[in-house]
């Protein structure tokens, strides 16, 4: 079966208010998809649901036909996620943050070191690898988060506003890496309000009040 992430009749409510209502969203191998929309449109909620980090109130999400709500560790390892707050451990260095999920996968020390070094270098962070995350700028933290996700070579990479704090040059580097990762046969789903990010995508989904609008 070809790699496929499929959200079916997905809905999320807060009290009596529906904040997400997406009938059918299917993303396949080799695609980079951008979910756009203003703040409060449901972008982050949709990402969390499609990453299996939040259960929908209605509907289901399938990865290659398997329900994400029945995630095993093996299925979780197919994902890489970049949260809007970066999800990093502030008292660890940039390199230690990138290495953590690699160590959790049981990789040997030389492989962990190589992947960590390569991922940080791809983001232009070679000179910051030993710096504590709490001492890094917002843009540097953002790039560490993307480096950590790419280092595990996930089949599905989901990122929330991965370029919001980056200048033009660094944004271009990150987008190129994410696009290349998708075009190697993986799935990349981004949430962004940046038109330049949307322009780099293979496909876009615009959300308006939690529902698909015109893209």
N, C-alpha and C positions, 0 to 999 in steps of 0.2 A: 504494500500500500504506500502510495506517495505521501510525503509529509503534508499534513493538513490540520489546521486549527479552525474549529467551526463552532460559532455561537448560535444557538437555536432558541428563538423566542425568549431572549434574556431580558429580565426586568428586575429593577432594584427600587424599593420604596423606602421612604423615611416618613413614618406615620401614614397619613393619607395622601402624601405627595409622591408622585412617581418621578424619580430622578434619572432613571435609565429605562429605555424601552426600545430594544433593537431586535427586530424580528429574525433577521438572518444575516450573518456575517461569516464569510468563509475566506481564509487566507491560506495560500498554498506555498509550496517550496519555491524558492527563488524570488519571492515577492518582498518588497519593502513598502509597507503601507503606513500612511500618516493619518491620524485622527485629528481633525482640526475643530475649532470652535472657540467661542469666548469663554472666559472664566465662568464656572458654574454650569457649563453645558453638558457635563457628564463624562468628559474625556478620561479623567483619572479613574473614575469608577469603572468604566468599561475596561481599561487596562488591567485593573486589579482583578476583575472577574475573569478576563481572558488569560491571566497568569495563574489562575487558581488560588489567588490570595484572598479573595472574597467570594463567598457563595452568593449567587443571585437568589432573589426571592421567587423568581419564576424562571423556567427554562433551564438550559444546561449548556455546558461547553465541553466539546470533545476534542481530544488530540489523537489523531489516527483512530478514531472510533472509541476511544477510552474516555470515560467521564473523568474530568479533572477533580471532581469532588471525592473520587476514590484514589487520589494521588498516592502513589508509593514513592519511596525515596528514589527509585530508579527513574520514574517519570519526572519527578521534580528536577533531577539532574539534567534533563533535556532543556531546561529553561535557564535563561540569564535575565535578570531584572535590574533595571536602574530606576530607583525611586526618585521622586522630585526632591526629597531632602537628602539624596545621595545614599542613605542607608549605610554609611561608613561608621567604623568605630573610631571615635575622635582621639582616643589615647594611644592608638597604634599608628605606625608609620604608613605612608602610602603603599610601600612594598608589602608590609604585613597584611594590609587590607586586601590587596590583590591575591596574596598567597593563601588566605584563609579558605576560600571555597575550593581551591586546588588541593589543599591538604585534606579537606573533608572528603574529597573524591578518592583519596588513597594514593595519589601520585607520589612517586619517589622524590627525594629532595632535589636531585639535579634537574628533573623535569619541572618541578615547581619553580625553582630558581630561574630557569630559562624562560618559561612562560611569563613569569612575573616581570622579568627584565624586558622581554620583547613587548609586552602589552604596554608598559609604562613608556618605553621608547617610542612606540607608535603614536603616543599622545604628546610627545615632546616633554616628558616628565622625568627624564633620566636624572637630572640634577636635584629632583625633589623626592626621590624614592625613599630616602631615610628621614624625611621630615614628618613630624606628627601631623595627622590630618587636621587637628585643631589649629595648627599654625598655617595652614594653606588658605589661599583665597577661595572664594566661592567658585570661580571658574576652574581652578585647579582641582578642587574636590569633585566637581562635575566630571572632569576628565578621568580622575581616578575611578569614579563609579563606572564609567564606560569601559575603562581598561579592565576592571575586575570582571565585568560581564563578558567581554570578548575573550578574556584569558581562558575561560572554561570551554570555549568553542561550542556555545549552545546551539541546538537546533532551532530553538525559538528564543529570540531576544526581544524583550519588551522594555521600552524606556519612556519615562515621563519627562517631557521637556529637557532632553539631553543637551541642548545647545543654548538654553536661555541666557546663560551668563558668559557666553563666549564671544570674542570679537570675530570679525569676518574671516580672518585667516584660520583661526582655530576651529571655527564652526565648519569651514570647508573640509578640514582634515577629518573631523569626526564624522561628517556626513559621508565622505568618501569611504571610510572604513566600514561604516554601517551598511552602506549600499553594496560594497564588495562582499561583505559577510552574507547578505541576502542572496546575491547573485551566484554564490557558491553552492546554492541549493538549500539554504536555511530560510527561516521566516523572521522578518524584522517588523515590529509594530511600534510606532512612535506616536506620542501625543505631542502636539505642538501648535502654537498660534502663529508661528513664523512662516510666512509665505515661501521663503527660500527653502525651508525644510520640506514643505509640501511639494515644491517644484522638483525636488530631488527624488520624490517617491515614484513608484510604479503605479500607485493607486492612492486615492484619498477618500476619506469618509468625513463629511462635515456633520457635526452634531449641533442641534438647536434644541435647547431644553430637554436634553437626554434622548432625542429622537433624530434619526438621520434626516438631514436636510439636503440642500443642493451642494454638491462638491465642486 
